[in-house]
Amino acid sequence: MSVTLADQDKTTLRTAAYGAVSLMSAAGAAGSAHKVATEGSIALTSATGLVGHVLAAKSRDIKLNGKSTADLADQVLPALTAAMSLLKQQEPAEADNFRSTVIVAIDAAARTHQGEPSPTLADMARKITEALDAA
């Protein structure tokens, strides 16, 4: 790995990725939130490269606060954009890796339902993708 990220940069990546899974879980149907979170988290821990190392690190630096999905989105969506900007500047290939890792995680989370994802999950996935692509 040619890039060394600062601790704050690693926190941003973890907050963004695990926050995206948390948003999908919040948008899931009652009773399925745990399954959504589990599937999304498994996808994140399956990442490779620099992104995989950052996401797999045992850390307590992820602080997702708020009493509503809107509060959570206010933290996570900007973190997704910031993570992409950071990686595009330092290592463009890892930006692509991060984006695809988060997309796989939200796809895994959305597929926990039979058939098509619910409209709320599909809408949250769209918002997450837009935040990733805003950088």
C-alpha positions as CSV (number, residue, x, y, z in Angstrom):
1,M,0.0,0.0,0.0
2,S,1.5,3.3,-1.1
3,V,-0.9,5.6,0.8
4,T,-0.8,6.2,4.6
5,L,-3.9,7.8,5.9
6,A,-4.1,10.0,9.0
7,D,-6.2,8.7,11.9
8,Q,-8.9,11.3,11.2
9,D,-9.0,10.2,7.5
10,K,-9.5,6.6,8.6
11,T,-12.3,7.7,11.0
12,T,-14.0,9.5,8.1
13,L,-13.8,6.3,5.9
14,R,-15.2,4.1,8.7
15,T,-17.9,6.6,9.6
16,A,-19.0,6.9,6.0
17,A,-19.0,3.1,5.2
18,Y,-20.6,1.9,8.5
19,G,-22.8,4.9,8.5
20,A,-24.2,3.9,5.1
21,V,-25.1,0.5,6.4
22,S,-26.7,2.2,9.5
23,L,-28.8,4.4,7.2
24,M,-29.9,1.3,5.2
25,S,-30.8,-0.4,8.5
26,A,-32.8,2.7,9.6
27,A,-34.7,2.6,6.4
28,G,-35.4,-1.1,6.6
29,A,-38.7,-2.6,7.7
30,A,-39.3,-3.3,11.4
31,G,-37.8,-6.6,12.3
32,S,-35.4,-6.7,9.4
33,A,-33.1,-3.9,10.6
34,H,-30.7,-6.4,12.2
35,K,-30.5,-8.5,9.1
36,V,-29.9,-5.4,6.9
37,A,-27.1,-4.3,9.2
38,T,-25.6,-7.8,9.4
39,E,-25.5,-8.3,5.6
40,G,-24.2,-4.8,5.0
41,S,-21.5,-5.1,7.6
42,I,-20.4,-8.5,6.2
43,A,-19.9,-6.8,2.9
44,L,-17.8,-4.1,4.4
45,T,-15.5,-6.5,6.2
46,S,-15.0,-8.4,2.9
47,A,-13.3,-5.3,1.4
48,T,-9.7,-5.6,0.2
49,G,-6.9,-3.1,-0.4
50,L,-6.3,0.0,1.7
51,V,-10.0,0.4,2.2
52,G,-10.3,-3.2,3.5
53,H,-7.5,-2.6,6.0
54,V,-9.2,0.6,7.3
55,L,-12.6,-1.0,7.5
56,A,-11.4,-4.1,9.2
57,A,-9.4,-2.3,11.9
58,K,-10.8,-2.7,15.4
59,S,-11.7,0.8,16.4
60,R,-14.1,2.7,18.6
61,D,-13.8,5.9,16.6
62,I,-17.1,5.7,14.8
63,K,-19.6,8.1,16.4
64,L,-23.0,8.0,14.9
65,N,-25.3,10.1,17.0
66,G,-28.9,11.3,16.5
67,K,-32.4,10.5,17.4
68,S,-33.7,10.1,13.8
69,T,-32.7,8.9,10.4
70,A,-32.4,12.5,9.4
71,D,-29.9,13.1,12.1
72,L,-27.9,10.1,11.0
73,A,-28.0,11.2,7.4
74,D,-26.7,14.6,8.3
75,Q,-23.6,12.9,9.5
76,V,-23.2,10.1,7.1
77,L,-24.0,11.6,3.7
78,P,-21.3,14.4,4.0
79,A,-18.8,11.8,5.4
80,L,-19.4,9.7,2.2
81,T,-18.6,12.7,0.0
82,A,-15.6,13.6,2.2
83,A,-14.2,10.0,2.0
84,M,-14.5,10.0,-1.8
85,S,-12.8,13.4,-2.1
86,L,-10.0,12.3,0.3
87,L,-9.3,9.1,-1.6
88,K,-9.6,10.7,-5.0
89,Q,-6.8,13.1,-4.0
90,Q,-4.5,10.6,-2.4
91,E,-5.2,7.3,-4.3
92,P,-7.8,7.3,-7.1
93,A,-7.9,3.5,-7.3
94,E,-8.8,3.3,-3.6
95,A,-11.6,5.8,-4.3
96,D,-13.0,3.4,-6.8
97,N,-12.5,0.6,-4.3
98,F,-14.3,2.5,-1.5
99,R,-17.2,3.4,-3.8
100,S,-17.7,-0.2,-5.0
101,T,-17.3,-1.5,-1.4
102,V,-20.1,0.8,-0.1
103,I,-22.3,0.0,-3.2
104,V,-21.9,-3.8,-2.5
105,A,-22.7,-3.2,1.1
106,I,-25.9,-1.3,0.4
107,D,-26.9,-3.8,-2.3
108,A,-26.3,-6.7,0.2
109,A,-28.4,-4.8,2.8
110,A,-31.2,-4.1,0.3
111,R,-31.4,-7.7,-0.8
112,T,-32.3,-9.0,2.6
113,H,-36.0,-8.6,1.5
114,Q,-37.8,-11.0,-0.7
115,G,-37.9,-9.6,-4.3
116,E,-37.3,-6.0,-4.9
117,P,-36.1,-3.7,-2.1
118,S,-38.7,-1.6,-0.4
119,P,-39.2,1.9,-1.7
120,T,-37.6,3.3,1.5
121,L,-34.5,1.1,1.1
122,A,-34.3,1.9,-2.6
123,D,-34.5,5.6,-1.9
124,M,-31.9,5.5,0.8
125,A,-29.5,3.6,-1.5
126,R,-30.0,6.3,-4.1
127,K,-29.2,9.0,-1.6
128,I,-26.0,7.1,-0.5
129,T,-25.0,6.7,-4.1
130,E,-25.5,10.4,-4.8
131,A,-23.3,11.3,-1.8
132,L,-20.6,9.0,-3.1
133,D,-20.8,10.6,-6.5
134,A,-20.9,14.2,-5.3
135,A,-17.1,14.3,-4.7
